Amino acid sequence: MRESVEAGQLIDLPGALEDDQAATQAIQEAGSLGWFKREREVDFDFFYYWDTPSEMKEFIDTKWDGFEKLEDALYNAAQSAWAVADGDARLRVRLRMMIALWKKS
């Protein structure tokens, strides 16, 4: 098994957090009005992988623009950890996710 090295955390941008909170509030309101009933909910980890730090940075900068930020210090730490592994490593970002099943009441 390969060793894992944690380089740090991405920064959640305020707009993304506000969108998540608004969506959660809307769903909870629909439930409290009796329109839907939550049947179940599951939390899980979802992973993204890249072969190089530059691939990771490009993806985050383009696909997650406005949601997550990769600070320079974290990028440099990831590059260093990857280089120590002689490029025989992958970069990974873990997202904590939640999925819920709602049924119409």
Secondary structure, 3 states (H helix, E strand, C coil): CCCCCCCCCCEECHHHHHHHHHHHHHHHHHHHCCCEEEEEEEEEEEEEEECCHHHHHHHHHHHCCCCEECCHHHHHHHHHHHHHCCCCCCEEEEEEEEEEEEEEC
